[in-house]
Amino acid sequence: MGEQKVSIAKNQADLQKFVRYLLNDVKALEYLIANDMFETDIVRIGAEQEICLVDAKTYKPMCINKEVIAKMGNPEWLDTELAKFNLETNMTPREFTGNCLSQMEQETLTYLNKIREAVHSLKGHVVLAGILPTLRKFHLELENLTDNPRYLGLMKAIQSQLLLGSAFELNLKGIDELHIKHDSPLLEACNTSFQVHLQVAPQDFVSMYNIAQTLAAPIMAISANSSLLFGKRLWHETRIALFQQALDTRTSHDHLRERSPRVNFGNDWLQNSILDIYREDIARFRVLMTANEREDSLEKIRENIVPKLKALQVHNSTIYRWNRPCYGISPNGKPHLRIENRVLPAGPTVVDEIANAAFWLGAMTGIKDAGVRVTEELAWEDVRDNFMKAAQFGIDSNFNWRGDGVKITARKLILKELLPIAREGLKNRKVDEADIDRYLGIIEERAKQHMNGARWQLRAFTNLKKTTTTDEATAVLTAAIIKNQEIELPVHAWKLPDAGELEEYVPSRLKVTEFMTTDLFTVQKDDIIDLVTEMMDWRKIRYMPVEDAKGRLVGLVTSRLLLRHYSQCWNLNEKKITSVKDIMIASPITIGPKGTILEAINLMRDNKIGCLPVVQGDDHELIGIITEMDYLRISTRLMERLEAKK
């Protein structure tokens, strides 16, 4: 959140006061626009870099953001993020001309190298990824929320919008499927991005914002870098759906009432001014946070002082448009407007990020300079449809484009139309020719080679999964990302990693949820034993959990029990039908998802059992199972690693 000093309203009167300040800010902004008080003689760009911190041995999230900042002497360009395993750097705003892009790259690298040095001393690594591949759901408990009142306040405020007893739900389908519930909106901490800002004159804001909306899909398609979440292959840019669902407090109703989520792309073209967006957001979304420091913006204007519009900025920071409107005050004291592109993910490397930024900035200005009226050439519904397609399919997308019924692939659109426009746009801003060639050349190579971060992740992970566990595959993947990032190799030149490239794999720290089997075959207690026998034979498994209609564990059938049952039937020549409940273990030994691999091993060894159902909650909801085969897969990989080192 851009505004540091914020809190939840103490009472209704406090909330009402804040809303009054908020409405005054809108009136003040209207006055500033009407009286041409904005800076318009210069165009600046800026960026924010979000990063992940991981353990150097396990490549799992490492909750050390405040330790890193303290070790570095608390630099003003570095700040915490929601989760303790994230940091954010803020780049210097600079004029959009000359060598601004290479300067931004150099500054970003300088900051990252300083952070890397501090993190390495704490036995960790820095990772740039839209979603960290090794991240798991248990990393998103509130204990890993950064110790900061504004973060806790935001979490409580969002949580308060849910109905009592409700939870945040994720439902995503790609190659794999993910259906989970979580009790905290900290799910949004999965996402890390490279946010790019472009200063826009008020008179150009409507056309430029609509261009930004139009470009969101192709820009995302070529830059996608978030195809894995919790070990599942989902959307190419999973951040989009994850962020929306992580903060979605809407509930289902019998009536078809339309409600917008706080994370959204928009509902139509922008028609009149930036005020339309702010007014819509105030009308649609209740205030979550208030500013501790209040400002009467109308009084400031009467005093000839440029207002900071604090209330408006706080409310704007709790609504997450993928192209966000921003208000600020320049060093010369004049107010300005910006469009913040929140579509771009972090990574794969800094040079890839600057290439993404160059492509977006060039295309934005190029389309404006060419006088293209995007609202007349494209239907809004097609633009929004393109956005969702790009999130799901990335570089493999097919878009609706200019002309009735016209379809075009993302790669062809970028190579044939948008790259030439972006080149002209950068030239018109007098950006250095060498920088234009370098950064747009990276975008061109990605499109030609059909490769970006998301596609590389999917191919690498799928290949690794043939010989490794999910946990080891994501560790290998993350290690390869770090290696390529530290030598600044653009993603289109990355090779697929081999499992043997990971110097050390440490499974002893694994939690049960990270290696348990979740693709379960179960029966119920009234099923006949013959069905269990056939199912276990077909699936080549030795253990069959028994659950009730609500998914709660009520028993376990083992191959040994089946042998004993059929032996008795043979000896007694019995032909009666036997139910599962007649032979099952009624109270099997279980373990919870947060237990460790060593605790599970000890439990199985001490009780001389070959299987542990994994349950959660007091009602023993069945969520997974651990068997000897899970340990065999892990130990096999460890022995292969030891053999390879000889």
C-alpha positions as CSV (number, residue, x, y, z in Angstrom):
1,M,0.0,0.0,0.0
2,G,1.4,3.4,-1.0
3,E,0.2,5.1,2.2
4,Q,2.1,3.9,5.3
5,K,0.0,5.5,8.1
6,V,-3.3,3.7,7.8
7,S,-5.6,1.8,10.1
8,I,-9.1,0.3,10.4
9,A,-11.8,2.9,11.4
10,K,-12.2,3.0,15.1
11,N,-15.9,3.5,15.0
12,Q,-18.7,4.6,12.7
13,A,-18.0,8.3,13.3
14,D,-14.4,7.9,12.4
15,L,-15.4,6.1,9.2
16,Q,-17.9,8.8,8.3
17,K,-15.2,11.5,8.7
18,F,-12.9,9.6,6.4
19,V,-15.6,9.2,3.8
20,R,-16.1,13.0,3.9
21,Y,-12.4,13.5,3.3
22,L,-12.6,11.0,0.5
23,L,-15.4,12.8,-1.3
24,N,-13.6,16.1,-0.8
25,D,-10.5,14.6,-2.5
26,V,-12.6,13.7,-5.5
27,K,-13.9,17.3,-5.7
28,A,-10.3,18.6,-5.3
29,L,-9.0,16.4,-8.1
30,E,-11.9,17.6,-10.3
31,Y,-10.8,21.2,-9.6
32,L,-7.1,20.5,-10.3
33,I,-8.1,18.9,-13.7
34,A,-10.5,21.7,-14.6
35,N,-8.0,24.4,-13.9
36,D,-5.0,22.8,-15.7
37,M,-2.9,22.6,-12.6
38,F,-1.1,19.3,-13.6
39,E,2.5,18.9,-14.8
40,T,2.3,18.3,-18.6
41,D,5.7,19.4,-20.0
42,I,7.5,16.2,-19.1
43,V,6.8,12.4,-19.1
44,R,8.4,10.2,-16.5
45,I,8.6,6.5,-16.0
46,G,9.2,4.4,-12.9
47,A,9.1,0.9,-11.5
48,E,8.7,-1.2,-8.4
49,Q,10.5,-4.6,-8.1
50,E,9.0,-7.3,-5.8
51,I,11.2,-10.2,-4.9
52,C,11.2,-13.5,-3.0
53,L,13.6,-14.7,-0.4
54,V,14.4,-18.4,-0.2
55,D,16.6,-20.7,1.9
56,A,19.8,-21.6,0.2
57,K,19.5,-25.3,1.0
58,T,15.8,-26.0,0.5
59,Y,14.8,-23.2,-1.9
60,K,11.7,-22.7,0.2
61,P,10.5,-19.3,1.4
62,M,12.7,-17.7,4.0
63,C,11.1,-15.3,6.4
64,I,13.9,-12.8,6.9
65,N,12.8,-9.5,5.1
66,K,13.2,-7.3,8.2
67,E,16.6,-8.9,9.0
68,V,17.8,-8.2,5.4
69,I,16.7,-4.5,5.6
70,A,18.4,-4.1,9.0
71,K,21.6,-5.7,7.7
72,M,21.6,-3.2,4.8
73,G,21.1,-0.2,7.1
74,N,17.4,0.4,6.2
75,P,17.9,2.0,2.7
76,E,15.1,4.3,1.6
77,W,14.6,2.4,-1.7
78,L,13.9,-0.9,0.1
79,D,10.7,-1.9,1.9
80,T,8.9,-4.9,3.2
81,E,5.9,-6.6,1.6
82,L,3.0,-8.5,3.0
83,A,4.8,-11.7,3.6
84,K,8.1,-12.0,5.6
85,F,9.6,-13.8,2.6
86,N,9.1,-10.8,0.2
87,L,10.8,-7.4,-0.3
88,E,10.1,-4.5,-2.6
89,T,12.5,-2.0,-4.2
90,N,11.4,1.4,-5.6
91,M,13.3,2.7,-8.7
92,T,14.0,6.3,-9.3
93,P,11.4,8.1,-11.5
94,R,13.2,9.3,-14.7
95,E,12.3,11.1,-17.8
96,F,11.1,8.9,-20.6
97,T,13.8,9.6,-23.1
98,G,17.5,8.8,-23.9
99,N,19.0,5.9,-21.9
100,C,16.1,5.8,-19.4
101,L,15.6,2.1,-19.9
102,S,19.2,1.0,-19.5
103,Q,19.5,3.3,-16.5
104,M,16.4,1.6,-15.0
105,E,18.0,-1.8,-15.7
106,Q,21.3,-0.8,-14.1
107,E,19.6,0.7,-11.0
108,T,17.5,-2.5,-10.6
109,L,20.6,-4.7,-10.9
110,T,22.5,-2.5,-8.4
111,Y,19.8,-2.8,-5.8
112,L,19.3,-6.5,-6.4
113,N,23.0,-7.2,-6.0
114,K,23.1,-5.3,-2.7
115,I,20.1,-7.3,-1.5
116,R,21.7,-10.6,-2.7
117,E,24.9,-9.9,-0.7
118,A,22.9,-9.4,2.4
119,V,20.6,-12.4,1.8
120,H,23.6,-14.7,1.0
121,S,25.2,-13.7,4.3
122,L,21.9,-15.0,6.0
123,K,22.2,-18.3,3.9
124,G,19.5,-17.4,1.5
125,H,18.9,-16.5,-2.2
126,V,16.9,-13.9,-4.0
127,V,14.4,-15.1,-6.6
128,L,12.4,-13.2,-9.3
129,A,9.3,-15.1,-10.1
130,G,5.6,-14.2,-10.6
131,I,4.9,-17.1,-8.2
132,L,7.7,-18.9,-6.3
133,P,7.6,-22.6,-7.5
134,T,8.4,-24.0,-4.0
135,L,5.7,-22.0,-2.3
136,R,3.1,-24.1,-0.4
137,K,-0.1,-23.2,1.3
138,F,1.3,-23.5,4.8
139,H,3.7,-20.7,4.1
140,L,0.7,-18.4,3.9
141,E,-0.3,-18.6,7.5
142,L,-0.7,-15.3,9.4
143,E,2.4,-16.1,11.4
144,N,4.4,-15.3,8.2
145,L,2.7,-11.9,7.8
146,T,5.2,-9.1,8.1
147,D,5.0,-7.5,11.5
148,N,3.5,-4.1,10.5
149,P,0.2,-2.6,11.7
150,R,-0.9,-1.6,8.2
151,Y,-0.6,-5.2,6.9
152,L,-2.4,-6.7,9.8
153,G,-5.1,-4.0,9.5
154,L,-5.5,-4.7,5.8
155,M,-5.8,-8.5,6.4
156,K,-8.4,-7.9,9.2
157,A,-10.4,-5.4,7.0
158,I,-10.6,-7.8,4.1
159,Q,-11.4,-10.7,6.4
160,S,-14.2,-8.7,7.9
161,Q,-16.0,-8.5,4.5
162,L,-16.5,-12.3,4.5
163,L,-19.6,-13.9,5.9
164,L,-19.0,-15.5,9.3
165,G,-17.5,-19.0,8.9
166,S,-16.6,-18.4,5.3
167,A,-13.1,-18.9,3.8
168,F,-11.3,-17.7,0.7
169,E,-11.5,-20.2,-2.0
170,L,-9.2,-21.0,-5.0
171,N,-10.6,-22.9,-8.0
172,L,-8.2,-23.1,-10.9
173,K,-7.8,-25.5,-13.8
174,G,-4.9,-25.8,-16.2
175,I,-3.0,-29.0,-16.9
176,D,-3.7,-29.8,-13.2
177,E,-6.5,-28.6,-11.0
178,L,-6.5,-26.8,-7.7
179,H,-9.4,-26.5,-5.3
180,I,-8.6,-25.3,-1.9
181,K,-9.9,-23.1,1.0
182,H,-7.8,-20.8,3.1
183,D,-8.7,-18.8,6.2
184,S,-6.6,-15.7,5.3
185,P,-6.3,-13.3,2.4
186,L,-2.5,-13.7,2.7
187,L,-2.9,-15.9,-0.4
188,E,-2.2,-12.6,-2.3
189,A,1.4,-12.8,-1.0
190,C,2.0,-15.6,-3.6
191,N,2.2,-12.9,-6.2
192,T,5.3,-10.9,-7.0
193,S,5.4,-8.4,-9.9
194,F,7.4,-5.7,-11.7
195,Q,5.1,-2.7,-11.7
196,V,5.8,-0.1,-14.3
197,H,4.5,3.5,-14.1
198,L,3.9,5.9,-17.0
199,Q,3.1,9.6,-16.4
200,V,0.2,10.7,-18.4
201,A,-1.2,14.2,-19.0
202,P,-4.9,14.7,-17.8
203,Q,-6.1,15.5,-21.3
204,D,-4.6,12.2,-22.6
205,F,-5.6,10.0,-19.7
206,V,-8.8,8.5,-21.2
207,S,-7.2,7.5,-24.5
208,M,-4.0,6.2,-22.8
209,Y,-5.9,4.2,-20.2
210,N,-8.0,2.6,-22.9
211,I,-4.8,1.8,-24.8
212,A,-3.4,0.2,-21.6
213,Q,-6.5,-1.9,-21.3
214,T,-6.1,-3.0,-24.9
215,L,-2.4,-3.9,-24.6
216,A,-2.9,-5.8,-21.3
217,A,-3.5,-9.1,-23.1
218,P,-0.6,-9.2,-25.6
219,I,1.8,-7.8,-23.0
220,M,0.8,-10.5,-20.5
221,A,1.0,-13.2,-23.2
222,I,4.6,-12.5,-24.0
223,S,5.7,-11.8,-20.4
224,A,3.8,-14.6,-18.5
225,N,5.9,-16.1,-15.7
226,S,3.5,-17.7,-13.2
227,S,2.4,-21.1,-14.3
228,L,3.0,-23.1,-11.1
229,L,1.2,-22.8,-7.8
230,F,1.5,-25.2,-4.9
231,G,3.1,-27.7,-7.2
232,K,0.2,-27.6,-9.7
233,R,0.5,-26.5,-13.4
234,L,-2.3,-24.0,-13.8
235,W,-2.7,-20.8,-15.8
236,H,0.3,-19.3,-17.7
237,E,-0.2,-16.2,-15.5
238,T,-1.8,-17.7,-12.5
239,R,-1.3,-14.4,-10.6
240,I,-4.4,-13.0,-12.3
241,A,-6.9,-15.5,-11.0
242,L,-5.1,-16.0,-7.7
243,F,-5.1,-12.3,-6.8
244,Q,-8.8,-12.0,-7.7
245,Q,-9.9,-15.0,-5.8
246,A,-7.5,-14.4,-2.8
247,L,-9.3,-11.1,-2.1
248,D,-12.8,-12.0,-3.3
249,T,-15.3,-11.5,-0.5
250,R,-18.4,-11.9,-2.6
251,T,-20.9,-14.6,-1.7
252,S,-23.2,-16.7,-3.9
253,H,-26.8,-15.7,-4.1
254,D,-30.0,-17.1,-5.7
255,H,-30.4,-13.9,-7.7
256,L,-28.1,-12.9,-10.6
257,R,-26.9,-9.6,-9.0
258,E,-23.7,-8.4,-10.5
259,R,-20.9,-7.6,-8.1
260,S,-17.3,-6.6,-8.9
261,P,-14.4,-8.1,-7.0
262,R,-11.8,-5.7,-5.5
263,V,-9.3,-7.1,-7.9
264,N,-10.6,-6.5,-11.4
265,F,-9.8,-5.6,-15.0
266,G,-12.7,-3.1,-15.4
267,N,-16.3,-3.1,-16.7
268,D,-16.1,-0.9,-19.8
269,W,-14.0,1.6,-21.7
270,L,-13.1,4.7,-19.8
271,Q,-15.3,7.6,-21.2
272,N,-14.6,11.0,-19.6
273,S,-11.7,11.2,-17.2
274,I,-9.7,9.6,-14.4
275,L,-12.5,10.7,-12.1
276,D,-14.8,8.1,-13.6
277,I,-12.6,5.3,-12.2
278,Y,-12.3,6.9,-8.7
279,R,-16.1,7.5,-8.6
280,E,-16.9,4.0,-9.6
281,D,-14.6,2.5,-7.1
282,I,-16.0,4.6,-4.3
283,A,-19.5,3.6,-5.3
284,R,-18.8,-0.1,-5.7
285,F,-16.4,-0.8,-2.8
286,R,-16.7,0.0,0.9
287,V,-13.9,1.7,2.7
288,L,-11.5,-0.8,4.3
289,M,-8.8,1.4,5.7
290,T,-8.6,5.0,6.8
291,A,-5.6,7.4,6.9
292,N,-4.3,8.4,10.3
293,E,-3.2,11.7,9.0
294,R,-6.2,13.6,7.6
295,E,-6.1,16.4,5.1
296,D,-8.8,18.8,4.0
297,S,-7.9,18.9,0.3
298,L,-10.4,21.7,-0.5
299,E,-9.0,23.9,2.2
300,K,-5.5,23.2,0.8
301,I,-6.6,24.4,-2.6
302,R,-8.1,27.5,-1.1
303,E,-4.7,28.1,0.5
304,N,-3.0,27.6,-2.9
305,I,-1.3,24.4,-1.7
306,V,-1.3,21.3,-3.9
307,P,-3.2,18.6,-1.9
308,K,-1.9,15.1,-1.4
309,L,-5.3,13.6,-1.7
310,K,-4.5,11.2,1.2
311,A,-7.9,9.7,1.6
312,L,-8.3,9.0,-2.1
313,Q,-4.8,7.4,-2.3
314,V,-5.6,5.1,0.7
315,H,-8.9,4.0,-0.8
316,N,-7.3,3.5,-4.2
317,S,-4.6,1.3,-2.6
318,T,-7.2,-1.2,-1.4
319,I,-8.7,-1.7,-4.9
320,Y,-6.6,-3.6,-7.3
321,R,-7.1,-2.7,-11.0
322,W,-4.6,-4.4,-13.3
323,N,-4.1,-1.0,-14.8
324,R,-4.3,1.3,-11.8
325,P,-4.8,5.1,-12.0
326,C,-2.4,7.0,-9.7
327,Y,-2.1,10.5,-8.4
328,G,1.2,12.0,-7.2
329,I,3.2,15.2,-6.7
330,S,6.4,15.7,-8.7
331,P,9.6,17.1,-7.2
332,N,8.7,20.6,-8.6
333,G,5.6,20.6,-6.4
334,K,3.1,20.1,-9.3
335,P,0.6,17.2,-9.3
336,H,0.7,14.5,-12.0
337,L,-1.2,11.4,-13.1
338,R,0.2,8.0,-13.8
339,I,-1.0,4.6,-15.1
340,E,0.5,1.8,-13.1
341,N,0.9,-1.5,-15.1
342,R,0.3,-4.3,-12.5
343,V,0.0,-7.0,-15.2
344,L,3.8,-7.7,-15.5
345,P,5.2,-10.5,-13.3
346,A,8.6,-10.4,-11.6
347,G,11.4,-12.1,-13.6
348,P,12.5,-14.2,-15.2
349,T,15.5,-11.8,-15.2
350,V,16.0,-8.1,-14.8
351,V,16.8,-7.7,-18.5
352,D,13.5,-9.6,-19.3
353,E,11.6,-7.3,-17.0
354,I,13.0,-4.1,-18.7
355,A,12.3,-5.7,-22.1
356,N,8.7,-6.1,-21.0
357,A,8.6,-2.5,-19.8
358,A,10.1,-1.2,-23.0
359,F,7.5,-3.1,-25.1
360,W,4.6,-1.8,-23.0
361,L,5.9,1.8,-22.9
362,G,6.7,1.8,-26.6
363,A,3.4,0.3,-27.6
364,M,1.5,2.7,-25.4
365,T,3.1,5.8,-26.9
366,G,3.3,4.3,-30.4
367,I,-0.5,3.6,-30.6
368,K,-1.2,7.1,-29.2
369,D,1.1,8.7,-31.7
370,A,-0.4,6.8,-34.6
371,G,-3.8,8.1,-33.7
372,V,-5.4,4.7,-33.4
373,R,-8.8,4.9,-31.6
374,V,-8.9,1.5,-29.9
375,T,-12.5,2.0,-28.6
376,E,-13.7,2.2,-32.2
377,E,-11.7,-0.7,-33.6
378,L,-12.3,-3.2,-30.7
379,A,-15.3,-4.1,-28.7
380,W,-14.8,-3.9,-24.9
381,E,-16.0,-7.4,-24.5
382,D,-13.3,-8.7,-26.8
383,V,-10.6,-6.8,-24.9
384,R,-11.7,-8.3,-21.6
385,D,-12.0,-11.7,-23.2
386,N,-8.4,-11.3,-24.6
387,F,-7.2,-10.5,-21.1
388,M,-8.6,-13.7,-19.6
389,K,-7.3,-15.8,-22.5
390,A,-3.8,-14.3,-22.0
391,A,-3.9,-15.2,-18.3
392,Q,-4.8,-18.7,-19.1
393,F,-2.9,-19.5,-22.2
394,G,-0.1,-16.9,-22.3
395,I,2.0,-17.1,-25.4
396,D,-0.3,-19.8,-26.8
397,S,-3.3,-17.4,-26.9
398,N,-5.5,-16.6,-29.8
399,F,-7.0,-13.0,-29.6
400,N,-10.0,-11.2,-31.0
401,W,-8.5,-8.3,-32.9
402,R,-9.4,-5.4,-35.1
403,G,-12.1,-6.3,-37.6
404,D,-15.3,-8.3,-37.2
405,G,-14.5,-11.9,-36.3
406,V,-10.8,-11.5,-36.7
407,K,-8.6,-13.9,-34.7
408,I,-4.9,-13.7,-34.4
409,T,-2.3,-15.6,-32.4
410,A,-0.4,-13.7,-29.7
411,R,2.9,-14.4,-31.4
412,K,1.8,-13.1,-34.8
413,L,0.1,-10.0,-33.3
414,I,3.3,-9.1,-31.5
415,L,5.7,-9.8,-34.4
416,K,3.7,-8.3,-37.2
417,E,1.9,-5.4,-35.5
418,L,2.8,-4.4,-31.9
419,L,6.7,-4.6,-32.1
420,P,6.9,-2.2,-35.0
421,I,4.5,0.2,-33.2
422,A,6.5,-0.1,-30.0
423,R,9.7,0.6,-31.9
424,E,8.2,3.8,-33.4
425,G,6.8,4.8,-30.0
426,L,10.3,4.6,-28.4
427,K,11.9,6.4,-31.3
428,N,9.4,9.2,-30.9
429,R,10.5,9.5,-27.3
430,K,14.1,9.7,-28.5
431,V,15.0,6.5,-26.5
432,D,18.6,5.4,-27.4
433,E,18.6,3.2,-30.5
434,A,20.8,0.6,-28.9
435,D,18.4,0.2,-26.0
436,I,15.4,-0.1,-28.4
437,D,17.2,-2.9,-30.4
438,R,18.3,-4.7,-27.3
439,Y,15.1,-4.8,-25.3
440,L,12.6,-5.2,-28.2
441,G,15.0,-7.8,-29.6
442,I,14.4,-9.9,-26.5
443,I,10.6,-9.7,-27.0
444,E,11.1,-10.6,-30.7
445,E,13.2,-13.7,-29.8
446,R,10.6,-14.8,-27.3
447,A,7.9,-14.6,-29.9
448,K,9.9,-16.3,-32.6
449,Q,11.1,-19.1,-30.3
450,H,7.7,-19.5,-28.7
451,M,9.3,-19.3,-25.2
452,N,8.7,-17.2,-22.1
453,G,9.0,-17.8,-18.4
454,A,5.7,-19.6,-18.1
455,R,6.3,-22.0,-20.9
456,W,9.8,-22.7,-19.7
457,Q,8.5,-23.5,-16.2
458,L,5.8,-25.8,-17.6
459,R,8.2,-27.7,-19.9
460,A,10.9,-27.9,-17.2
461,F,8.5,-29.1,-14.4
462,T,6.7,-31.6,-16.6
463,N,10.1,-33.1,-17.7
464,L,11.4,-33.2,-14.1
465,K,8.2,-34.9,-12.8
466,K,9.0,-37.9,-14.9
467,T,11.9,-38.9,-12.5
468,T,11.4,-36.8,-9.3
469,T,8.8,-35.9,-6.7
470,T,6.9,-32.7,-6.9
471,D,9.0,-31.2,-4.1
472,E,12.3,-32.0,-5.7
473,A,11.1,-30.8,-9.1
474,T,10.2,-27.4,-7.8
475,A,13.5,-27.2,-5.9
476,V,15.5,-28.0,-9.1
477,L,13.4,-25.5,-11.0
478,T,14.0,-22.7,-8.4
479,A,17.7,-23.4,-8.3
480,A,17.9,-23.2,-12.1
481,I,15.9,-19.9,-12.1
482,I,18.4,-18.4,-9.5
483,K,21.4,-19.6,-11.6
484,N,20.1,-18.0,-14.8
485,Q,19.1,-14.8,-13.0
486,E,22.5,-14.3,-11.5
487,I,24.1,-14.3,-15.0
488,E,21.3,-12.2,-16.5
489,L,20.5,-14.7,-19.3
490,P,17.2,-13.8,-21.1
491,V,14.6,-16.6,-20.6
492,H,14.4,-17.5,-24.3
493,A,18.0,-18.7,-24.0
494,W,17.5,-20.9,-20.9
495,K,18.1,-24.6,-21.1
496,L,15.7,-27.1,-19.4
497,P,17.2,-28.1,-16.1
498,D,18.3,-31.6,-15.1
499,A,17.6,-33.0,-11.7
500,G,21.3,-33.8,-11.2
501,E,22.1,-30.1,-11.4
502,L,20.8,-29.5,-7.9
503,E,23.8,-29.7,-5.7
504,E,22.0,-30.8,-2.6
505,Y,18.4,-31.9,-1.9
506,V,17.3,-31.8,1.7
507,P,14.0,-33.8,2.2
508,S,14.5,-34.2,6.0
509,R,12.8,-30.8,6.4
510,L,9.7,-31.7,4.4
511,K,6.3,-31.3,5.9
512,V,3.7,-34.0,5.3
513,T,1.6,-31.8,3.0
514,E,4.6,-31.5,0.7
515,F,5.1,-35.2,-0.1
516,M,1.8,-36.9,0.7
517,T,-0.2,-38.5,-2.1
518,T,-3.4,-36.5,-2.7
519,D,-4.8,-38.4,-5.7
520,L,-6.8,-40.8,-3.5
521,F,-9.0,-43.8,-4.2
522,T,-11.4,-44.4,-1.3
523,V,-14.4,-46.5,-0.4
524,Q,-17.2,-46.2,2.1
525,K,-18.0,-48.5,5.0
526,D,-21.1,-50.1,3.4
527,D,-19.3,-51.0,0.1
528,I,-18.6,-54.7,-0.4
529,I,-15.2,-56.1,0.1
530,D,-15.1,-57.5,-3.5
531,L,-15.2,-53.9,-4.8
532,V,-12.2,-52.9,-2.6
533,T,-10.3,-56.0,-3.8
534,E,-10.8,-55.2,-7.4
535,M,-10.0,-51.5,-6.9
536,M,-6.7,-52.3,-5.1
537,D,-5.8,-54.7,-7.8
538,W,-6.6,-52.4,-10.6
539,R,-4.7,-49.5,-9.1
540,K,-1.8,-51.6,-7.7
541,I,-2.2,-50.2,-4.2
542,R,-2.0,-51.9,-0.8
543,Y,-4.0,-49.4,1.3
544,M,-7.6,-48.1,0.9
545,P,-8.9,-45.3,3.1
546,V,-12.5,-45.5,4.2
547,E,-14.4,-42.2,4.3
548,D,-18.0,-41.1,5.0
549,A,-20.2,-39.0,2.7
550,K,-18.6,-35.8,4.0
551,G,-15.1,-36.9,3.3
552,R,-14.2,-37.8,6.9
553,L,-11.9,-40.7,7.6
554,V,-13.7,-43.6,9.3
555,G,-11.4,-46.5,8.7
556,L,-8.6,-48.2,6.6
557,V,-8.5,-51.4,4.6
558,T,-5.1,-53.0,4.0
559,S,-4.0,-55.8,1.7
560,R,-3.1,-57.9,4.7
561,L,-6.7,-57.6,6.0
562,L,-8.0,-58.7,2.6
563,L,-5.7,-61.8,2.7
564,R,-6.8,-62.7,6.2
565,H,-10.5,-62.2,5.1
566,Y,-10.3,-64.4,2.0
567,S,-8.3,-67.0,3.8
568,Q,-11.0,-67.4,6.4
569,C,-13.7,-67.5,3.8
570,W,-11.8,-70.2,2.0
571,N,-11.3,-72.3,5.1
572,L,-14.9,-71.9,6.2
573,N,-16.3,-72.1,2.7
574,E,-18.3,-68.9,3.3
575,K,-20.1,-67.2,0.4
576,K,-21.9,-64.3,2.3
577,I,-21.4,-60.7,1.2
578,T,-19.0,-58.9,3.5
579,S,-19.0,-55.1,3.9
580,V,-16.0,-52.9,4.4
581,K,-17.0,-52.1,7.9
582,D,-16.8,-55.8,8.8
583,I,-13.0,-55.9,8.4
584,M,-11.7,-52.3,8.3
585,I,-9.4,-50.8,11.0
586,A,-11.9,-48.5,12.6
587,S,-9.5,-46.0,14.2
588,P,-6.3,-46.0,12.1
589,I,-3.2,-44.1,13.2
590,T,-3.1,-40.7,11.4
591,I,-1.0,-37.6,11.0
592,G,-1.8,-33.9,10.3
593,P,-0.5,-32.0,7.2
594,K,1.9,-29.9,9.3
595,G,3.8,-32.9,10.7
596,T,7.3,-33.4,9.4
597,I,8.6,-36.3,7.3
598,L,10.7,-37.5,10.3
599,E,7.7,-37.5,12.6
600,A,5.8,-39.5,10.0
601,I,8.7,-42.0,9.6
602,N,8.9,-42.4,13.4
603,L,5.2,-42.9,13.7
604,M,5.1,-45.6,11.1
605,R,8.3,-47.3,12.4
606,D,7.1,-47.3,16.1
607,N,3.7,-48.7,15.2
608,K,5.0,-51.1,12.5
609,I,2.6,-49.8,9.9
610,G,3.1,-49.1,6.2
611,C,0.5,-46.4,5.8
612,L,-0.5,-43.1,7.4
613,P,-3.8,-41.4,6.4
614,V,-3.4,-37.6,6.6
615,V,-6.3,-35.7,8.2
616,Q,-7.0,-32.2,9.3
617,G,-9.4,-30.7,11.8
618,D,-11.4,-32.2,14.6
619,D,-13.7,-33.9,12.2
620,H,-10.7,-35.8,10.6
621,E,-11.2,-34.7,7.0
622,L,-9.2,-37.0,4.8
623,I,-6.7,-34.9,2.6
624,G,-4.0,-37.3,1.7
625,I,-2.1,-40.5,2.5
626,I,1.5,-41.5,3.1
627,T,2.8,-45.0,2.2
628,E,6.1,-46.8,2.0
629,M,6.1,-45.9,-1.7
630,D,6.4,-42.2,-0.9
631,Y,9.6,-42.9,1.1
632,L,10.9,-45.2,-1.6
633,R,10.6,-42.5,-4.2
634,I,12.5,-40.0,-2.0
635,S,15.2,-42.5,-0.9
636,T,15.7,-43.7,-4.5
637,R,16.5,-40.1,-5.6
638,L,18.8,-39.6,-2.7
639,M,20.8,-42.8,-3.5
640,E,20.9,-41.8,-7.2
641,R,22.4,-38.4,-6.1
642,L,25.0,-40.1,-3.9
643,E,26.0,-42.4,-6.7
644,A,26.3,-39.5,-9.2
645,K,28.7,-37.7,-6.8
646,K,31.2,-40.7,-6.8
